[in-house]
Amino acid sequence: MAIYLLAFLIGLTTGLRTLAPLAIVSWGAHLGWLHLEHTWLSFLGATVTPWILSLLALGELVTDKLPTTPSRKVPMQFGARLATGALSGAALAAPAGACIAGLVAGVIGAIVGTLGGAELRGRLARAVGNDLPIALLEDAVAIGCSLLIVSRFA
């Protein structure tokens, strides 16, 4: 049961940041914490994958703060979060042979994280009167929680 909760939680973090959780999952696979060697997700542990995903995640952290960045609830943004939540959840559950269940849990987590994260960020930003500190806090929560989740497999 714990594996499904972790898959849900990693999906939840993709609702906050699309790529950082997947980059952290990829680092977990690359470092041998997640054993994806004989699964369809083995590419996540390849030498180059965590580096590429980390660079993309850094780009997302910057562009998220721009005023022209669209809402995470528009179809393209929402779909990307569902996809990375699915991949991340499947990767966490794959070593236990529960890839599909992990994928589903990751998608459900991504839905909750996307909608709940947008609502919470909006409310907190209005209360503070500035979105930037809340966006930075959201970055820290997404990265910190993802690291905590993936480190459970070390």
Buried (B, 14 or more C-beta within 10 A) or exposed (E): EEBBEBBBBBBBBBBBBBBBBBBBBBBBBBEEBBBBEEBEBBEBBBEEBBBEBBEBBEEBBEEBEEEEEEEBEEEEBBEBBBBBBBBBBBBBBBBBEBBEBBBBBBBBBBBBBBBEBBEBBEEBBEEEEEBEEBBEEBBEBBBEBBBEBBEEBE
